[in-house]
């Protein structure tokens, strides 16, 4: 009998991965009152690293020959997660994820340089303009700035992940990158949260967040073996809408029609770039 993951359609796996990652983000925001975004992100990265070592037991042989690259990978991973958590502390989850998606979208456009990419850039720009903190919009400009920083960090994360994956086998690079990221976050997280990090409820929820993060990685890994990269990218573009749904169902976050239109525009831009960009490359 085939393993369960092999019997589930690959598109379903990608959607499940999106659900798990956005559910984890919503759960993380729900405990900011206990440890703040900085303490929560420390626990998320540290516990994710621990779970990777427990279940996959990565070695050190290949990593030690490439430790500057893996260390840079871990630092960008820490920056991406920290800036994203600081963003969702101030603005709704769906909006933060939509803005974060402009990072990989911009990276794809820079690499391809085709006229059609102007369409996707225009759509994404229209979405970002709709999210601009106009008078009465209720969106925190600092939160939007952190979301923009998360977008830049995500683009850097993608480049470093590709470079690391080419020279470090399996998930060894990811696991050790998370260890380096944890080391970077330790003084920041402990300084911000202190003894609150030992709260039993917080540790339980943080473990669930880390497990959801690990599940996301595993689901995406299985799906990528069975679907083309462009199809994967199109499916992934629904994440801003999944984030908006998670924010509404778990956190009670409501969005204006203007914000919902912005999320849809950015999702369409991400889907179009993923679909036509990879197709042209092939």
Buried (B, 14 or more C-beta within 10 A) or exposed (E): EEEEBEEBEBBEBBBBBBBBBBBBBBBBBBBBEBBBBBBBBBBBBBBBBBBBBEEBEBEEEBBEEBBEBBBBBBBBBBBBBBBBBBBBBBBBBBBBBBBBBBBBBBBBBEEBEBEBBEBBBEBBBBBBEBBEBEEEBEBBEBBBBBBBBBBBBBBBBBEBBEBBBEEBEEBBBBBBBBBBBBBBBEEBBBEBBEEBBEBEEBBEBBBBBBBBBBBBBBBBBBBBEBBBBBBBBBBBBBBBBBBBBBBBEBBEBEBEEEBBBBBBBBBBBBBBBBBBBBEEEE
